[in-house]
């Protein structure tokens, strides 16, 4: 339900729930709460549809989309993704595919690739249809947190008018803006990992054959890793996630630097010989961070507003939507006056969220290491370890104990592989930690 803040058209500026941000996390939690009969207001600083990177979803997104009532619409706008393939050498035809249907447990056997502006808009409209009052191009200026939960939020609409909100509960779903964490000094840059990305959309890129045409392709190259994500209408999202020290070398036109970067990975470059960019090539910092706190009396941080990690395993949208759905009982406890249950639910929710983040972070920190490359190149399904890794790629890391135990075993195998390549491994780790100390500005070194 779109509203222009006219008092005769809108609910009170004191709703049950106020959500900052209209991305996947905000739209998801807003939909579920509205369906429970709560009066929900959502403030989005931009206007849908708007560009966003991160087009590859995980199989574990699908059950959430079904509960949202958006799965059938998803099928219309997405490309079926049955797995992920990893290329190790210079030959584009020599790669290993990890299909989701081999995962442990009962995670779906496929996911989707989708343009994020289309996907986010779909979730936003679904949120409106559920009865959420939405305001686009409406910027939150500041929040005043009250220890007892009587928070105040100040915002500005498109005409420059300022508004004061006094919700019963406040949700920060502001994505990588991490609005409340940044404003309150809770945001902590990850000292273990940092990267930056250069990416764009292209036509004329060679796809994988047959049922694998919608799979995401991942490549290692000397300065990081590359992705290729097939989208509808012959579009291919291509990006390079690089060490900041490499992107600091960027000179001249961004697109020229992108093609030079792609040429450093012959296997990927051979798939784009006839490709043409259909939109400007972009650059962004991909710094990992976490907030020092996730919740408090009358507020909750969900999705990237709490934590952001490198996108190598396409976990971002799933983690955002999963945390959004998981946050619904917490909000309900508060609104129902169940303070003890609220505090207990917050603790469980944070432990569960951090469990998933740790599972992905461990792999991400080591993804470019020689030991990890070797294990992905020649996997062995000893005690179903390879299948557990596929389950991780599918997003099944929170409650599947069989997966969790086998991922522990994988870590032990990795440690042996790391020691067998001690010199290479040591220098790779040192490079990663060095880059984690660097900062990168998106407009840096363009002439």
C-alpha positions as CSV (number, residue, x, y, z in Angstrom):
1,X,0.0,0.0,0.0
2,X,1.7,3.2,-1.2
3,X,1.0,6.3,0.9
4,X,2.0,10.0,0.6
5,X,1.9,10.8,4.3
6,X,-1.4,12.7,4.1
7,X,-3.0,12.2,7.5
8,X,-6.3,11.3,5.8
9,X,-4.7,8.6,3.8
10,X,-2.1,7.1,6.1
11,X,-2.1,5.4,9.4
12,X,-0.6,7.1,12.5
13,X,3.1,7.9,12.6
14,X,3.1,5.4,15.5
15,X,2.7,2.0,13.8
16,X,3.3,-1.3,15.4
17,X,6.5,-1.8,13.3
18,X,8.7,0.6,11.4
19,X,11.2,-0.9,8.9
20,X,14.2,1.0,7.5
21,X,14.9,-0.4,4.0
22,X,12.9,-2.1,1.3
23,X,15.3,-4.7,0.0
24,X,14.8,-8.5,0.4
25,X,15.1,-8.4,4.2
26,X,12.8,-5.5,4.8
27,X,10.2,-6.7,2.3
28,X,10.3,-10.3,3.7
29,X,9.9,-9.4,7.4
30,X,7.3,-6.7,6.5
31,X,5.2,-9.2,4.6
32,X,5.2,-11.8,7.4
33,X,4.4,-9.3,10.1
34,X,1.5,-7.7,8.1
35,X,0.0,-11.1,7.6
36,X,-0.1,-11.4,11.4
37,X,-2.3,-8.4,11.5
38,X,0.4,-5.9,12.5
39,X,0.4,-2.3,11.3
40,X,3.7,-2.0,9.4
41,X,5.4,1.0,7.8
42,X,8.4,0.6,5.5
43,X,10.7,3.5,4.5
44,X,12.9,3.0,1.3
45,X,15.4,5.7,0.4
46,X,15.4,4.7,-3.3
47,X,12.7,3.8,-5.7
48,X,12.0,0.4,-7.2
49,X,13.1,-1.0,-9.5
50,X,16.7,0.0,-8.7
51,X,20.0,-1.6,-9.7
52,X,21.6,-4.0,-7.3
53,X,24.3,-6.6,-7.6
54,X,23.9,-10.2,-6.2
55,X,21.7,-12.0,-8.8
56,X,22.4,-15.6,-7.8
57,X,20.0,-17.2,-5.3
58,X,20.4,-20.4,-3.3
59,X,18.0,-23.4,-3.2
60,X,17.1,-22.6,0.4
61,X,15.6,-19.3,-0.8
62,X,12.8,-21.3,-2.4
63,X,11.0,-22.5,0.8
64,X,11.0,-18.8,2.0
65,X,9.6,-17.6,-1.3
66,X,6.9,-20.2,-1.2
67,X,5.9,-19.1,2.3
68,X,5.8,-15.5,1.0
69,X,3.6,-16.6,-1.8
70,X,6.1,-15.4,-4.4
71,X,7.5,-18.6,-5.7
72,X,5.3,-18.8,-8.8
73,X,6.3,-15.2,-9.8
74,X,9.9,-16.1,-9.2
75,X,9.7,-18.9,-11.8
76,X,8.6,-16.3,-14.4
77,X,11.5,-13.9,-13.9
78,X,14.3,-16.3,-13.1
79,X,16.7,-18.7,-14.8
80,X,16.9,-22.2,-13.3
81,X,20.2,-22.8,-11.5
82,X,20.9,-26.4,-10.9
83,X,24.4,-26.0,-9.5
84,X,27.7,-24.2,-9.6
85,X,30.8,-25.0,-11.6
86,X,34.4,-24.2,-10.8
87,X,37.2,-23.8,-13.4
88,X,40.8,-24.3,-12.5
89,X,43.0,-24.0,-15.6
90,X,43.0,-22.1,-18.9
91,X,40.6,-24.4,-20.8
92,X,36.9,-23.1,-20.6
93,X,35.7,-26.7,-21.2
94,X,37.5,-28.2,-18.2
95,X,35.5,-27.5,-15.1
96,X,33.8,-29.4,-12.3
97,X,30.1,-29.0,-11.6
98,X,28.5,-29.3,-8.2
99,X,24.8,-30.1,-8.6
100,X,22.4,-29.2,-5.8
101,X,20.6,-32.5,-6.2
102,X,23.5,-34.2,-4.5
103,X,23.2,-32.3,-1.3
104,X,22.5,-33.9,2.0
105,X,19.1,-33.4,3.6
106,X,16.1,-32.1,1.8
107,X,17.2,-28.8,0.3
108,X,15.6,-28.1,-3.1
109,X,17.5,-29.4,-6.1
110,X,17.7,-26.0,-7.9
111,X,17.6,-22.3,-7.4
112,X,17.3,-19.3,-9.7
113,X,19.4,-16.6,-11.2
114,X,17.6,-13.3,-11.5
115,X,18.2,-9.6,-12.1
116,X,18.1,-8.1,-8.6
117,X,16.1,-5.0,-9.6
118,X,13.3,-7.3,-10.8
119,X,13.6,-9.7,-7.8
120,X,13.6,-6.9,-5.2
121,X,10.7,-5.1,-6.9
122,X,8.7,-8.4,-6.9
123,X,9.3,-8.8,-3.1
124,X,8.4,-5.1,-2.5
125,X,5.1,-5.4,-4.4
126,X,4.3,-8.6,-2.5
127,X,5.0,-6.7,0.7
128,X,2.6,-3.9,-0.4
129,X,-0.1,-6.5,-1.3
130,X,0.2,-7.9,2.2
131,X,-0.9,-4.5,3.6
132,X,2.5,-2.9,4.5
133,X,2.4,0.9,4.1
134,X,5.4,1.8,2.0
135,X,7.2,5.1,1.3
136,X,9.8,5.2,-1.5
137,X,12.4,7.9,-1.9
138,X,12.0,8.5,1.8
139,X,15.3,8.9,3.6
140,X,15.8,8.1,7.3
141,X,17.8,10.9,8.9
142,X,18.4,9.6,12.4
143,X,17.2,7.3,15.1
144,X,17.0,8.1,18.8
145,X,17.1,4.9,20.7
146,X,15.4,4.7,24.1
147,X,16.6,2.1,26.7
148,X,13.0,1.1,27.3
149,X,12.1,0.8,23.6
150,X,10.3,4.1,23.0
151,X,12.4,4.9,20.0
152,X,12.1,7.9,17.7
153,X,12.9,7.9,14.0
154,X,13.3,11.1,11.9
155,X,12.9,10.9,8.1
156,X,12.5,13.2,5.1
157,X,10.2,12.7,2.1
158,X,10.8,13.6,-1.5
159,X,9.4,17.2,-1.0
160,X,11.9,17.8,1.9
161,X,9.3,17.5,4.6
162,X,10.6,15.9,7.8
163,X,8.6,13.4,9.9
164,X,8.9,11.9,13.3
165,X,7.9,8.3,13.9
166,X,7.3,6.6,17.2
167,X,6.9,2.9,16.4
168,X,6.3,0.2,19.0
169,X,9.2,-1.8,17.3
170,X,12.0,-0.7,15.0
171,X,13.7,-2.9,12.4
172,X,16.8,-2.0,10.5
173,X,16.9,-3.7,7.1
174,X,18.9,-1.0,5.5
175,X,21.4,-3.4,3.8
176,X,25.0,-2.4,3.4
177,X,24.1,1.1,4.6
178,X,23.9,-0.6,8.0
179,X,22.2,2.5,9.2
180,X,21.8,1.9,12.9
181,X,25.2,0.1,13.3
182,X,27.0,3.0,11.5
183,X,25.2,5.7,13.4
184,X,25.7,4.1,16.8
185,X,29.3,3.0,16.4
186,X,28.4,-0.7,16.4
187,X,29.9,-1.5,12.9
188,X,33.1,-3.5,13.0
189,X,35.1,-4.0,9.8
190,X,36.3,-7.5,9.5
191,X,40.0,-7.7,10.2
192,X,40.4,-11.0,8.5
193,X,39.1,-10.3,5.0
194,X,38.4,-7.5,2.5
195,X,37.8,-7.3,-1.2
196,X,36.4,-5.1,-3.9
197,X,34.5,-5.9,-7.1
198,X,34.3,-4.7,-10.7
199,X,31.3,-6.0,-12.6
200,X,28.7,-5.5,-15.4
201,X,26.0,-7.0,-17.6
202,X,26.9,-8.4,-21.0
203,X,25.3,-10.0,-24.0
204,X,26.8,-12.6,-26.3
205,X,28.5,-14.7,-23.6
206,X,28.9,-18.4,-24.1
207,X,26.7,-20.4,-21.7
208,X,27.1,-24.0,-20.4
209,X,25.4,-26.7,-22.4
210,X,22.0,-28.3,-21.7
211,X,20.5,-28.3,-18.2
212,X,23.6,-26.5,-16.9
213,X,23.0,-23.3,-19.0
214,X,21.7,-21.5,-15.9
215,X,24.5,-22.5,-13.5
216,X,26.8,-19.9,-12.0
217,X,30.4,-20.3,-13.0
218,X,33.3,-19.4,-10.7
219,X,37.0,-18.9,-11.7
220,X,40.1,-18.3,-9.7
221,X,42.6,-15.9,-11.1
222,X,45.8,-14.3,-9.7
223,X,44.0,-11.4,-7.9
224,X,40.9,-13.1,-6.6
225,X,38.0,-14.8,-8.3
226,X,35.4,-14.2,-11.1
227,X,31.7,-15.0,-11.5
228,X,29.5,-15.5,-14.5
229,X,25.7,-15.5,-13.7
230,X,23.3,-16.3,-16.6
231,X,20.1,-14.1,-16.7
232,X,17.1,-13.9,-18.9
233,X,17.3,-12.3,-22.4
234,X,20.8,-13.5,-23.2
235,X,22.2,-11.3,-20.3
236,X,25.2,-12.5,-18.3
237,X,26.4,-10.8,-15.1
238,X,30.1,-11.0,-15.0
239,X,32.3,-9.7,-12.1
240,X,35.7,-10.0,-10.6
241,X,36.1,-9.9,-6.8
242,X,39.6,-8.7,-6.3
243,X,42.1,-7.8,-3.6
244,X,41.9,-4.1,-2.9
245,X,45.6,-3.7,-3.8
246,X,44.8,-4.9,-7.3
247,X,41.9,-2.5,-7.9
248,X,44.0,0.4,-6.6
249,X,46.0,-0.1,-9.8
250,X,42.9,0.9,-11.9
251,X,43.7,3.7,-14.4
252,X,41.6,5.2,-17.2
253,X,38.2,3.9,-18.2
254,X,36.6,1.4,-15.9
255,X,35.4,-0.9,-18.7
256,X,38.9,-1.1,-20.2
257,X,40.3,-2.1,-16.9
258,X,37.5,-4.7,-16.6
259,X,38.5,-6.4,-19.9
260,X,42.2,-6.3,-18.9
261,X,41.2,-8.0,-15.7
262,X,39.1,-10.7,-17.5
263,X,42.1,-11.4,-19.8
264,X,44.1,-12.5,-16.8
265,X,41.7,-15.6,-16.6
266,X,42.0,-17.2,-20.1
267,X,39.2,-19.8,-19.4
268,X,36.7,-17.0,-18.6
269,X,38.0,-14.7,-21.3
270,X,37.4,-17.3,-24.0
271,X,33.7,-17.3,-23.2
272,X,33.4,-13.6,-23.9
273,X,35.1,-13.1,-27.2
274,X,31.8,-12.0,-28.8
275,X,30.4,-10.2,-25.7
276,X,29.3,-6.6,-25.5
277,X,28.5,-4.6,-22.4
278,X,24.9,-3.5,-22.2
279,X,25.3,-1.2,-19.1
280,X,28.1,0.7,-17.5
281,X,30.8,-1.4,-15.7
282,X,30.7,-0.6,-12.0
283,X,33.2,-0.8,-9.1
284,X,32.4,-1.3,-5.5
285,X,34.1,-2.1,-2.2
286,X,33.0,-5.4,-0.7
287,X,34.2,-5.0,2.8
288,X,33.1,-7.6,5.3
289,X,31.7,-6.3,8.6
290,X,29.5,-7.2,11.5
291,X,27.6,-5.1,14.0
292,X,28.6,-5.4,17.7
293,X,24.9,-5.9,18.6
294,X,22.0,-7.3,16.7
295,X,19.0,-6.5,18.9
296,X,17.8,-4.6,22.0
297,X,14.7,-3.5,23.6
298,X,12.3,-2.7,20.8
299,X,14.7,-3.0,17.9
300,X,16.3,-5.6,15.6
301,X,18.9,-5.6,12.8
302,X,18.3,-8.1,9.9
303,X,20.3,-9.0,6.8
304,X,23.2,-6.9,5.8
305,X,22.2,-4.3,8.3
306,X,23.8,-6.7,10.9
307,X,26.6,-8.3,8.8
308,X,27.9,-8.5,5.3
309,X,30.3,-11.1,3.9
310,X,32.1,-11.6,0.6
311,X,29.6,-12.9,-2.0
312,X,31.6,-15.9,-3.3
313,X,28.9,-18.4,-2.4
314,X,25.9,-16.3,-3.3
315,X,24.8,-16.4,0.3
316,X,23.7,-12.7,0.7
317,X,20.1,-12.7,-0.4
318,X,19.4,-16.0,1.4
319,X,21.0,-14.9,4.7
320,X,19.0,-11.7,4.5
321,X,15.7,-13.4,3.9
322,X,16.4,-16.1,6.4
323,X,17.2,-13.7,9.1
324,X,14.2,-11.6,8.2
325,X,11.8,-14.6,8.6
326,X,13.6,-15.7,11.7
327,X,13.1,-12.2,13.2
328,X,9.3,-12.4,13.1
329,X,8.8,-14.3,16.4
330,X,11.2,-11.8,18.1
331,X,9.0,-8.9,17.0
332,X,5.9,-10.7,18.0
333,X,7.2,-11.4,21.5
334,X,7.9,-7.7,22.0
335,X,4.6,-6.5,20.7
336,X,2.8,-9.1,22.9
337,X,4.5,-7.7,26.0
338,X,6.5,-11.0,26.5
339,X,9.7,-9.4,27.6
340,X,11.4,-12.6,29.0
341,X,10.5,-14.6,25.9
342,X,11.8,-11.7,23.8
343,X,15.2,-11.7,25.4
344,X,15.5,-15.4,25.1
345,X,14.5,-15.4,21.4
346,X,17.0,-12.6,20.7
347,X,19.8,-14.8,22.1
348,X,18.8,-17.9,20.2
349,X,18.4,-15.8,17.0
350,X,21.8,-14.2,17.3
351,X,23.5,-17.6,18.0
352,X,21.8,-19.1,15.0
353,X,22.7,-16.2,12.7
354,X,26.3,-16.2,13.8
355,X,26.5,-20.0,13.2
356,X,25.5,-19.5,9.5
357,X,27.8,-16.6,9.1
358,X,30.8,-18.5,10.5
359,X,30.1,-21.4,8.2
360,X,30.3,-19.2,5.1
361,X,33.1,-17.0,6.5
362,X,35.4,-19.9,7.1
363,X,35.1,-20.9,3.4
364,X,35.3,-17.4,2.2
365,X,38.5,-16.6,4.0
366,X,40.2,-19.6,2.4
367,X,38.6,-19.7,-1.0
368,X,41.5,-18.2,-2.9
369,X,44.1,-20.4,-1.0
370,X,46.0,-23.1,-2.9
371,X,44.7,-25.7,-0.5
372,X,41.0,-24.8,-1.2
373,X,41.6,-24.7,-4.9
374,X,43.0,-28.2,-4.8
375,X,40.1,-29.6,-2.8
376,X,37.5,-28.2,-5.1
377,X,39.5,-29.4,-8.1
378,X,39.7,-33.0,-6.9
379,X,36.9,-33.6,-4.3
380,X,36.5,-36.9,-2.5
381,X,33.2,-37.8,-1.0
382,X,34.7,-39.5,2.0
383,X,32.0,-39.8,4.7
384,X,29.8,-37.6,2.4
385,X,32.0,-34.6,2.9
386,X,31.6,-33.4,-0.7
387,X,27.9,-33.6,-0.3
388,X,28.1,-31.5,2.8
389,X,30.0,-28.8,0.9
390,X,27.2,-28.9,-1.7
391,X,24.7,-28.5,1.1
392,X,26.6,-25.4,2.2
393,X,26.5,-24.1,-1.4
394,X,22.7,-24.7,-1.3
395,X,22.4,-22.7,2.0
396,X,21.6,-25.6,4.3
397,X,23.9,-24.6,7.2
398,X,21.7,-23.6,10.0
399,X,19.8,-26.7,11.3
400,X,21.2,-29.7,9.4
401,X,23.4,-31.4,12.0
402,X,24.7,-34.0,9.4
403,X,26.0,-31.1,7.3
404,X,27.6,-29.3,10.2
405,X,29.5,-32.4,11.4
406,X,30.8,-33.2,8.0
407,X,31.9,-29.6,7.4
408,X,34.0,-29.9,10.6
409,X,35.6,-33.0,9.0
410,X,36.2,-30.9,5.8
411,X,38.1,-28.3,7.9
412,X,40.4,-31.1,9.2
413,X,41.0,-32.2,5.6
414,X,41.7,-28.7,4.6
415,X,44.2,-28.3,7.4
416,X,46.2,-31.3,6.1
417,X,46.1,-29.9,2.6
418,X,47.2,-26.5,3.9
419,X,50.2,-28.0,5.6
420,X,51.1,-30.0,2.5
421,X,51.4,-26.7,0.7
422,X,52.9,-24.8,3.6
423,X,54.9,-22.2,1.7
424,X,52.2,-21.3,-0.8
425,X,49.5,-21.3,1.9
426,X,51.5,-19.1,4.2
427,X,52.0,-16.4,1.6
428,X,48.4,-16.6,0.4
429,X,47.2,-16.0,4.0
430,X,49.6,-13.2,4.5
431,X,48.3,-11.5,1.3
432,X,44.7,-11.8,2.5
433,X,45.4,-10.4,5.9
434,X,47.4,-7.5,4.3
435,X,44.5,-6.6,2.0
436,X,42.1,-6.7,5.0
437,X,44.0,-3.6,6.3
438,X,43.5,-1.6,3.0
439,X,40.7,0.8,2.1
440,X,39.3,1.2,-1.3
441,X,37.3,4.1,-2.7
442,X,35.0,3.3,-5.6
443,X,36.2,6.4,-7.6
444,X,39.8,5.8,-6.8
445,X,42.4,6.0,-9.6
446,X,40.1,6.9,-12.4
447,X,41.5,9.4,-14.9
